[in-house]
Amino acid sequence: MQKRILLLEDDYELAETLKELIESENYQVDMVHTGNDAIDASYENRYHLYVFDINVPDISGIELLESLRNAEDKTPTIFISALVDLNTIAKGFEVGADDYIKKPFYPEELLIRIKAKLAKSTQEILYKNIRYNPEKREVFVDDKIISLGEVQICLLDALLRNRGNIVDKSTLMECLTHPSDTALRVALNKLKHTTNLEIKNIRGIGYLLEKS
């Protein structure tokens, strides 16, 4: 499956250069130039990675990432910025950045870091007797592959990546074609039946998969 990246950069020339370079490695890149456009894109699509400039129009990259993290968006994020003071760098990591590249930089350096970040994010997840490969979207129970639909795969992905933490209902609703409380319960019950996972309903808040 082709990896999808959201690139936020208000320097049009640099953005085009980065987009072309990243796409040359068979990644899909959605390019935006303002914080508000990045918010819209992040809610309309699912991404494997965010690459955000900090000093952009409407809302800064730091404020944007902080809002996304508060909304339980765990998408790995790389900041690229000409702001190199320690306070800004510290704030970037404080709100949830995974990496920080100081401008000016060689575009190839960003590509190296993107590859490293995406390789790490697609490692197999092991949980009790379940083995999940995010890259291939394959699920094994007791080393036997099982068939799950896209909805169940999406739910499983969210729960496994956040095991030990409550996943908000609204986050899980994004996996559904026609979201509703009833549809979510049905989908999760089907997932539990297929995988024997103990998924706890934290009433009024969300669902919890305890740490193994």
N, C-alpha and C positions, 0 to 999 in steps of 0.2 A: 504494500500500500504506500502510495506517495505521501511523504511527510509534508504537512502544510504549516507555513510560517507566516506570522503577521509582522510586517516591518513598518515601524513608525519612525519617519524621518522627514523633517520639514525642508531639508536641503534637497531640492528636486534632482539636481545633477548627481549628488552622492547616492540618493535613494535609487535612481535608475541604475547606477553602476553596481550597487550592492545587489539589487534585484536580479540583474543579468548574471552576475557571478554565481549567486546562490542557485538560480534556476539551472545554470549549466551543470550542476551536480544532481539534477533530477529532483529538486525540491520544488514544491508549489509555493509561490510567494504572493501574498496579498499586500499591496503597498498603500499606506495612508500617510497623510501629512499633518493631521491635527489630532489632538487628544480626543476630541469628541468623535471623530471618525473612527478612531481606534476602539473606543467604547462600543460604538454601534457594531463594528466588525466582530468584536469578541463575543457579543451576545448573539449574533446571527450565525456564527460559525464555530466549529471546534478546531483548535490549533494544537500542534505538537510543541510549538515553541513561539515565544514572543521575543522580538528584537526591538527595543524601544530607545529612541533618543530621549533625553530628559527635558531639554529646553525647547519645547514645541508650543504652538498656539493652543489656546482654549484651556487646556489642563496639562500640567507637566507630566512627564513620564513617571515620576515618583508618585504623584497623587493618583495617577491612573492605576499603577500597579497596586498601590495601597487599597484602592477601591475594589479591584479585582480580587485581591487576597481576602478582603472582608466579605466578599460574596462567595467565598470558598472556591475560587478559581486557582488551582494549583499548577497551572501551566508553567513549565520552566521559562525563565526570563533572563535575557542578557541586555544590560544597559550599554549604550554607546553614547559618549558625551564628551564635550569640550570642558565641562565643569570638573576640575580635577582637585578641588579643595577636599580635605579629609572629611569635613562635615557632610558634604554632599555624597561622597562615596559611602560613608558610614550609614547615612540615611537610606541610600539605595539598597544596601544589604539588609538594613533594619526592616524595610517594608516587604522584603521577600525576594530580592534579586538573587539569581544564582551565579551571575558573573558580571563584570564591569570592565569595559574597554575604553581607554582614554583616547580621545581624538588629539591629533591625527593618528591614524593607524593604517596598516596595510590591509586592504580588503581581504586578502588571503588569510590574514590572522583571524578575522571574524569567521571565515569559513571553517577554519580549523576548530575553533571553539564551538561552532554550531554542530559539527560532526561529532565532537566529543560529548556534547550535552545530549544530543539525540541518541547516541549509542548507549549512554548511561540510562536514559529514560525508557529504553525499550528492552532492558534486561528482563529476563523471566522473573515473575513474582511467585514465590512459594508460600503457601498458606495451608498448614496442616497436610491433608492428603491431596491438595489441589495445586496444580502447576499451570500458570497462565502466561502465555507469550503475547505481550501487547502488540508486537510487530506483526505477527502472523494471525493474531486474533484467535489463537487456539487455546482450548481449555482441556486439561487432563485431570481426571479423578482416579486416584490409585493407578496412575500411569496409563490409563485408558482414555483415549480422546472421546469427548462427548460433543454432541451437536447443540449449539445454542444459537438462537436468532440474534439479530442485531440489537434488539432492545435488551435482552438478557446479557449480552456481551457488554453493552454500555453500562448497565447497572453493576455488573460484576467488576468492571474496570474501576468505576468510581468508589465502590466499597473496598476493594482490595488496596487501592492506592491510599485510602484514608482509614485503613483499619486501625481500630483503637480510638477513632474520633467519630463523632456524630456527623453524618452527611445530611445536610439540609434537604427537606423534601423538594424544594424548588430546583435544587441541583439535579436530583434524580428525575424530576419531571421532564428535564431537557432530553432524556433518553426516549421519551414516548412520542409517538406520532400524534396521538390525540390525548394530551395530558389531562388527568383528573385523579382525585384521591382514589377512586375505585380502580381505575386502570393501573395505577401504581401498585396498589395492594395485590392485584391479580398478577401483575408481572413479577413482583418480588416473591409471591407464593410459588409461582412456577419455577423461579430460579432456585428457591429453597428446596423444592421437590426434586429438581434435577441434580443439584450439587450437594444436598444435605447440609448446607451452610446454616448456621444459627444466626439469623439476622434479626436483631432486636428492634422493635418499634418503640421509639422514644416519643410518646404521644405528644402531638402538637409541635414537634420540633423536626424530627427526621428519623433516620435509621442508623443502627450501629452494628458493625462487625468487629467483635472484640479481637484484640491482639492474640496471636496464637501462643 
